[in-house]
Amino acid sequence: MSPANRWPRRALLPVLILGVLAGAVYLVLAAAPPSPSRENMWLDERRVTVEYTPSAQADDLKLPFYPEASVESSLCYSVKTTDGVPVTFYGYAALHASDDAEKVAEFYSAQLPGNPEPEAIEDGSGRRYVLAIADDNEVRRAIIVQQDEGSRIELTRATRPVIPTPAPRPRTRRETPV
């Protein structure tokens, strides 16, 4: 083999090494948990902090993730006063499970307080099961949609907004005329 024919092979090794290193760096950065974003704003004359997290966990939703289900998407929003007092919360997660919707609905029925019966709904978009519990301050809901291969699970938790009372304004002394 002539030296001119060996040059492309020798150049390929450094390019291959750089490609592998770039792939490793990408995997490390992609595996890092997403950081929440915070924003301060005013709500009814009271300063609050809104925090958005692009990833919800089962603890956030107070609903377990179905065993061996994959997370398709999720998010959380929380609003707190600057003192840390909760104002409201919204969390959502969409999962995909290989089991059929009826089996998944039975699982969530057993997991929710009071073991609510799943309500089966069938319309033009297909068959789905809805389970929900609510009290004066919170709603938790699971919607399970039958798909060709398994089922899609949508979990939601939301709390009732508690509008903070405005902080008292300091009074100014008035001078009375003499």
N, C-alpha and C positions, 0 to 999 in steps of 0.2 A: 504494500500500500504506500502510495506516495505521501510526503508530508502535507501536501495540499488537501488530501482527502481526510487526514487525521484532525485537522483544525476544527471542523464543526463538532466532532465528538468531544474534544477537549473544552470547547466553549460551552457545551451542553451541561457539563457537571456544575460549574458555578451558577448557571441559570437555574438548574434543578434545585440546588441547595438554597438559593434565595427564595424560590417558590415554596419550598417546604417551610422555611423560616417564616415567611409571610403568612402562610396558612396557619402555623402554630400561634402566631401573634393574634390573628383574627379570632381563632377559637378561644383564646384566653380572654380577649376583650368582649367577645359575644357572651361568654359564660358569666361575666361579672353581673351581679344583680343591678337592675336599673335603680337609679337614685330618685327619690321623690323630689318634686318641685314644690316650692312654697311661695305664696304670695300674700302680702298683707293688704287688707282693704277695709273699708268701712261698711258696716251693716247696721242700719238704724241707729246712727250716731255712736256706734261702738266699734272699736278696732278689733278685727278678727284675722285669723290666719287660715288660709285655704291651702290644704296640702293634697296634691295629686300624686298617686303612686301608680305606675303603669303595670302593676302586678298585684293581684289579690291572692291571699292565702285562705285556707279553710277557716282559720281562727278569725280572720276579718269578717267573713260571711256568717260565722256561727253555723256553718253547714259543712259536713265533711265532703271532700272530693271523692267521687266514686272510685273504688279500688281499680287500679290499673288503667284509669281513664287518662287521656292526654289533654293537657290544657291548650286550647286553641287561642284564647285571649282572655284578659282579665284587667281590672282596674279598680281603684278606690279613690274616693274623694272624701275628705273630712274637713269640717270647719270647726275651729275652736276659738275661744276668746284669747286675747294675748296672755291671760292668766292660766290658760290651759283647760278652761271649762268647755266641754263638748257642746257644740251647737247643733250639728247634724252630720250624718254619715251616709254615703252611698257606696256599695261595692257590688261588683258583677264579675262573674266568671263563666266562660263557655268551655265545655269539655266535650270530648268525644270518647264514647265507650263502645267496645265491641259487642256488648250484650244488647238484647232487644229492649225496647222502651218499657215494656211491662215489668220486666225483672228489675230495671233501674228504678222505676216508680215504686215498687215494693220496698226496695232498699231505703229510699228517701222517706217513705211513709213510716218505716221503723225508726228512722233517725230524728224526725221532727217531734217536738213535744206534743203530746196528745195523740200521736199516731194518726194523723188525718188520712182519710181515704183519698187516693188520687182520683181526680175527675178526668175521665176520658173524653176527649173532644176529637171529632172527626169531621173534616170539611174538605174543601177542594185542595188544600195544601197538604193534606195527609192526616195521620193520627198523632196525637200528642196527649200527654198527661200533665195535669197541673196540680200542684200541691202548694198550699200557702197557709201560713199562720200569722196572726197579727195580734198585738195588744195595743194599748194606748200610745206606746212610744216607738214601736218597731214592727216592721213587716219583713218576713223571710219567705222566699218563694223559690220553688224548683219547677222548671218546665222541661219535660223530657219529650223529644221529638223522635219518632221512628224514622230511620233512614234506611237506605238500601243495605248498607253494611253497618249494623249497630245502631247507635242512637246519639243524638246531640243533647247535652244537658246544659241548661242555662240556670245559674244560681244567682239570686239577687238578695241583698239585704239593704234596707233603708231605715233610717230613724226619723222620727218626727222632728222637724226643726223646733228648737227652743230659742226664740229670739231673745238675745240678751237685753237686759234693761240698760238704758244709757247710764253712764257713770254720772254721778251727781256733779253739777258744775259748782265751782266755788262761788260763794256769794261775795259781792263787793259791799263794802261799808258805804252807806250813803251819809253824806253830811247833811245835817239838818240846819236850816238857817236859824240864826239867833235873833 
